[in-house]
Amino acid sequence: MTEFTLSDLEKIVATRAKAAPEDSWTAKLVAAGQQKAAKKLGEEAVETVIAAIRDDRKNLVDESADLLYHLMVVLNIAAVPLQDVMSELARRTSQSGLQEKANRQNP
């Protein structure tokens, strides 16, 4: 089995976003606009938190997948490449989390 990556998901979302809304959930979300897509992202975030709090591993996996998918849709609509997010993560992880937070508060 080959490894599936967030970059793979980003490409799939970009392709499906161009489909007819009646043929693709992704296209339907994109056509509905950022407000609808962001709302779905928020719903999935809440469901992920609930699964984590309940220590429900199966639902945590399922909801995390939904969360990542909807994040990719929101990024697609905003024309924010995943690489921009990954670059920011790389920048932040080059130091301790406590130092990174302190630097954000005192630019």
MODELLER restraints for C-alpha pairs under 7 A, 6 or more apart:
rsr = mdl.restraints
at = mdl.atoms
rsr.add(forms.Gaussian(group=physical.xy_distance, feature=features.Distance(at['CA:10:A'], at['CA:72:A']), mean=5.91, stdev=0.5))
rsr.add(forms.Gaussian(group=physical.xy_distance, feature=features.Distance(at['CA:13:A'], at['CA:26:A']), mean=6.62, stdev=0.5))
rsr.add(forms.Gaussian(group=physical.xy_distance, feature=features.Distance(at['CA:13:A'], at['CA:72:A']), mean=6.85, stdev=0.5))
rsr.add(forms.Gaussian(group=physical.xy_distance, feature=features.Distance(at['CA:13:A'], at['CA:73:A']), mean=6.41, stdev=0.5))
rsr.add(forms.Gaussian(group=physical.xy_distance, feature=features.Distance(at['CA:14:A'], at['CA:76:A']), mean=6.66, stdev=0.5))
rsr.add(forms.Gaussian(group=physical.xy_distance, feature=features.Distance(at['CA:16:A'], at['CA:24:A']), mean=6.50, stdev=0.5))
rsr.add(forms.Gaussian(group=physical.xy_distance, feature=features.Distance(at['CA:16:A'], at['CA:26:A']), mean=5.87, stdev=0.5))
rsr.add(forms.Gaussian(group=physical.xy_distance, feature=features.Distance(at['CA:16:A'], at['CA:27:A']), mean=5.95, stdev=0.5))
rsr.add(forms.Gaussian(group=physical.xy_distance, feature=features.Distance(at['CA:17:A'], at['CA:26:A']), mean=5.39, stdev=0.5))
rsr.add(forms.Gaussian(group=physical.xy_distance, feature=features.Distance(at['CA:17:A'], at['CA:27:A']), mean=4.21, stdev=0.5))
rsr.add(forms.Gaussian(group=physical.xy_distance, feature=features.Distance(at['CA:17:A'], at['CA:30:A']), mean=6.22, stdev=0.5))
rsr.add(forms.Gaussian(group=physical.xy_distance, feature=features.Distance(at['CA:18:A'], at['CA:27:A']), mean=6.25, stdev=0.5))
rsr.add(forms.Gaussian(group=physical.xy_distance, feature=features.Distance(at['CA:19:A'], at['CA:27:A']), mean=5.68, stdev=0.5))
rsr.add(forms.Gaussian(group=physical.xy_distance, feature=features.Distance(at['CA:20:A'], at['CA:27:A']), mean=6.20, stdev=0.5))
rsr.add(forms.Gaussian(group=physical.xy_distance, feature=features.Distance(at['CA:21:A'], at['CA:27:A']), mean=4.64, stdev=0.5))
rsr.add(forms.Gaussian(group=physical.xy_distance, feature=features.Distance(at['CA:21:A'], at['CA:28:A']), mean=4.19, stdev=0.5))
rsr.add(forms.Gaussian(group=physical.xy_distance, feature=features.Distance(at['CA:21:A'], at['CA:31:A']), mean=6.84, stdev=0.5))
rsr.add(forms.Gaussian(group=physical.xy_distance, feature=features.Distance(at['CA:22:A'], at['CA:28:A']), mean=6.85, stdev=0.5))
rsr.add(forms.Gaussian(group=physical.xy_distance, feature=features.Distance(at['CA:29:A'], at['CA:36:A']), mean=6.78, stdev=0.5))
rsr.add(forms.Gaussian(group=physical.xy_distance, feature=features.Distance(at['CA:29:A'], at['CA:37:A']), mean=5.74, stdev=0.5))
rsr.add(forms.Gaussian(group=physical.xy_distance, feature=features.Distance(at['CA:30:A'], at['CA:77:A']), mean=6.44, stdev=0.5))
rsr.add(forms.Gaussian(group=physical.xy_distance, feature=features.Distance(at['CA:34:A'], at['CA:74:A']), mean=6.47, stdev=0.5))
rsr.add(forms.Gaussian(group=physical.xy_distance, feature=features.Distance(at['CA:34:A'], at['CA:77:A']), mean=6.34, stdev=0.5))
rsr.add(forms.Gaussian(group=physical.xy_distance, feature=features.Distance(at['CA:37:A'], at['CA:70:A']), mean=6.94, stdev=0.5))
rsr.add(forms.Gaussian(group=physical.xy_distance, feature=features.Distance(at['CA:37:A'], at['CA:73:A']), mean=6.88, stdev=0.5))
rsr.add(forms.Gaussian(group=physical.xy_distance, feature=features.Distance(at['CA:37:A'], at['CA:74:A']), mean=5.89, stdev=0.5))
rsr.add(forms.Gaussian(group=physical.xy_distance, feature=features.Distance(at['CA:38:A'], at['CA:74:A']), mean=6.14, stdev=0.5))
rsr.add(forms.Gaussian(group=physical.xy_distance, feature=features.Distance(at['CA:40:A'], at['CA:70:A']), mean=6.82, stdev=0.5))
rsr.add(forms.Gaussian(group=physical.xy_distance, feature=features.Distance(at['CA:41:A'], at['CA:67:A']), mean=6.10, stdev=0.5))
rsr.add(forms.Gaussian(group=physical.xy_distance, feature=features.Distance(at['CA:41:A'], at['CA:70:A']), mean=5.17, stdev=0.5))
rsr.add(forms.Gaussian(group=physical.xy_distance, feature=features.Distance(at['CA:41:A'], at['CA:71:A']), mean=6.15, stdev=0.5))
rsr.add(forms.Gaussian(group=physical.xy_distance, feature=features.Distance(at['CA:44:A'], at['CA:63:A']), mean=6.33, stdev=0.5))
rsr.add(forms.Gaussian(group=physical.xy_distance, feature=features.Distance(at['CA:44:A'], at['CA:66:A']), mean=6.28, stdev=0.5))
rsr.add(forms.Gaussian(group=physical.xy_distance, feature=features.Distance(at['CA:44:A'], at['CA:67:A']), mean=5.11, stdev=0.5))
rsr.add(forms.Gaussian(group=physical.xy_distance, feature=features.Distance(at['CA:45:A'], at['CA:67:A']), mean=5.98, stdev=0.5))
rsr.add(forms.Gaussian(group=physical.xy_distance, feature=features.Distance(at['CA:47:A'], at['CA:63:A']), mean=6.30, stdev=0.5))
rsr.add(forms.Gaussian(group=physical.xy_distance, feature=features.Distance(at['CA:48:A'], at['CA:60:A']), mean=5.72, stdev=0.5))
rsr.add(forms.Gaussian(group=physical.xy_distance, feature=features.Distance(at['CA:48:A'], at['CA:63:A']), mean=5.02, stdev=0.5))
rsr.add(forms.Gaussian(group=physical.xy_distance, feature=features.Distance(at['CA:48:A'], at['CA:64:A']), mean=5.89, stdev=0.5))
rsr.add(forms.Gaussian(group=physical.xy_distance, feature=features.Distance(at['CA:51:A'], at['CA:59:A']), mean=5.67, stdev=0.5))
rsr.add(forms.Gaussian(group=physical.xy_distance, feature=features.Distance(at['CA:51:A'], at['CA:60:A']), mean=4.94, stdev=0.5))
rsr.add(forms.Gaussian(group=physical.xy_distance, feature=features.Distance(at['CA:52:A'], at['CA:60:A']), mean=5.87, stdev=0.5))
rsr.add(forms.Gaussian(group=physical.xy_distance, feature=features.Distance(at['CA:75:A'], at['CA:81:A']), mean=6.80, stdev=0.5))
rsr.add(forms.Gaussian(group=physical.xy_distance, feature=features.Distance(at['CA:92:A'], at['CA:100:A']), mean=6.10, stdev=0.5))
